[in-house]
Amino acid sequence: MDPVRQTADTTPPDPGTSDHDAQVERLAQQLSLLLRRARRMMREAAGRIHPEIDAGVYAVLLVIAQSGPLRMVELAEELGLDKSTMSRQVWALLRLGLVERRPDPADGRAFLLELSPAGRERFAEVSECRRRSWREKLAHWSTAEIADLADGLERLGAEQPDPDSR
């Protein structure tokens, strides 16, 4: 075990304790900071893909690259966007030649969206820059620390509350 790391207590905490609540608040603050920085990184990546796209359009491109080919309705659902917003963002990607539409073999009325060859090339270049940046940021972290963080974020993502339950 890395000597800098503390041994994790696996006993479920009492949510009412002040220390537990303080750590939950600390986590919320750090996640907020991380999200602000991630938005900045998205804006920068969008500009590297093409100067005419913004972070929102880049997010669409990112989902298509990672999960495509997708129908527009699936893309809108994944991103939590309405159809008109999704249409504008997809149209921008189509117009710039970064995404292509092809008929959906399962439904002749629908289309699938996927990266064009130019989109794949630009996305690959920007993705390599992103990976290099992460490798540099985490160079002093142990493999176990990186795995622990990834595991924790995965677990947190899987435990998101239903937004309608507030």
C-alpha positions in Angstrom: 0.0 0.0 0.0 1.2 3.5 -0.8 2.6 5.0 2.5 0.9 8.3 1.9 -2.6 6.7 1.7 -4.7 6.1 4.7 -6.3 2.7 5.3 -10.0 3.0 4.3 -12.5 2.2 6.9 -15.1 0.0 5.2 -17.6 0.2 8.1 -20.8 2.0 6.8 -20.8 5.5 8.3 -23.6 7.0 10.5 -24.9 9.7 8.1 -25.8 11.8 11.1 -22.3 12.3 12.4 -20.7 15.7 11.9 -17.5 14.2 10.4 -19.5 12.3 7.9 -21.6 15.3 7.0 -18.4 17.5 6.7 -16.9 15.0 4.3 -20.0 14.8 2.2 -19.9 18.7 2.0 -16.2 18.6 1.1 -17.0 16.0 -1.6 -19.8 18.2 -3.0 -17.5 21.2 -3.1 -14.7 19.2 -4.8 -17.1 17.8 -7.4 -18.4 21.3 -8.1 -14.9 22.5 -8.7 -14.2 19.5 -10.9 -17.3 20.1 -13.0 -16.4 23.7 -13.5 -12.9 22.7 -14.7 -14.4 19.9 -16.9 -16.7 22.5 -18.6 -13.6 24.6 -19.3 -11.8 21.5 -20.7 -14.9 20.8 -22.9 -14.8 24.4 -24.3 -11.1 24.0 -25.1 -11.6 20.6 -26.7 -14.5 21.9 -28.8 -12.3 24.7 -30.1 -9.7 22.2 -31.1 -12.2 20.1 -33.0 -13.5 23.1 -34.9 -13.6 26.8 -34.1 -17.4 26.9 -34.9 -18.5 24.4 -32.2 -19.2 25.1 -28.5 -19.0 22.8 -25.5 -22.6 21.7 -25.9 -22.0 20.6 -29.5 -18.8 18.9 -28.5 -20.7 16.9 -25.8 -23.0 15.6 -28.6 -20.0 14.7 -30.7 -18.4 13.0 -27.7 -21.5 10.8 -27.1 -21.7 9.9 -30.8 -18.0 9.0 -30.8 -18.3 6.8 -27.7 -21.7 5.2 -28.2 -22.6 5.7 -31.9 -24.1 5.0 -34.2 -27.2 6.5 -32.5 -30.7 7.7 -33.4 -31.4 11.3 -32.6 -33.9 10.3 -29.9 -31.3 8.1 -28.2 -28.8 10.9 -28.3 -31.3 13.4 -26.9 -32.2 11.0 -24.1 -28.6 10.4 -23.2 -27.8 14.1 -22.9 -31.2 15.1 -21.4 -31.9 17.6 -24.2 -35.2 18.4 -26.0 -35.6 17.6 -29.7 -35.2 21.1 -30.9 -31.9 21.7 -29.1 -30.6 18.3 -30.2 -31.6 19.1 -33.8 -29.6 22.4 -33.8 -26.5 20.7 -32.3 -26.6 17.8 -34.7 -27.2 20.1 -37.6 -24.0 22.0 -36.7 -22.1 18.8 -36.7 -23.6 17.7 -40.0 -22.9 21.1 -41.6 -19.3 21.0 -40.5 -18.8 17.4 -41.9 -18.0 15.9 -38.5 -21.0 13.6 -38.4 -22.9 11.7 -41.0 -26.5 10.3 -41.2 -27.4 6.9 -42.6 -30.7 5.1 -42.7 -31.5 3.0 -39.7 -31.8 -0.6 -40.9 -34.2 -1.4 -38.1 -36.6 1.5 -39.0 -36.7 2.9 -42.5 -38.1 6.2 -41.2 -35.2 6.9 -38.8 -31.5 7.8 -39.2 -28.4 6.8 -37.3 -25.8 9.4 -36.5 -22.1 8.5 -36.6 -18.8 10.2 -36.9 -17.7 11.0 -40.5 -14.1 10.1 -41.5 -13.1 13.7 -40.8 -14.9 13.7 -37.5 -13.1 10.5 -36.5 -9.8 12.0 -37.4 -10.4 15.3 -35.5 -11.9 13.4 -32.5 -8.9 11.0 -32.4 -6.4 14.0 -32.4 -8.3 15.8 -29.6 -8.7 12.6 -27.6 -5.0 11.9 -27.7 -4.3 15.4 -26.3 -6.9 14.7 -23.6 -5.3 11.4 -22.7 -1.8 12.9 -22.6 -3.0 15.7 -20.3 -4.6 13.2 -17.9 -1.4 11.0 -17.9 0.6 14.1 -17.0 -1.9 15.2 -14.2 -1.8 11.7 -12.7 1.8 10.9 -13.2 2.5 11.1 -9.5 -0.5 9.0 -8.5 -0.1 5.3 -7.9 -2.1 2.9 -10.1 -4.1 1.9 -7.0 -5.0 5.5 -6.3 -6.2 6.0 -9.8 -8.2 2.8 -9.7 -9.7 3.8 -6.3 -10.8 7.2 -7.7 -12.3 5.6 -10.8 -14.1 3.0 -8.7 -15.5 5.6 -6.4 -16.7 7.8 -9.3 -18.3 4.8 -10.9 -20.1 3.9 -7.7 -21.2 7.4 -7.1 -22.5 7.6 -10.7 -24.5 4.4 -10.2 -26.1 5.7 -7.0 -27.5 9.0 -8.4 -30.9 9.8 -6.9 -33.9 10.1 -9.1 -34.3 13.8 -9.8 -38.1 13.5 -9.3 -37.7 12.3 -5.7 -36.7 15.7 -4.3 
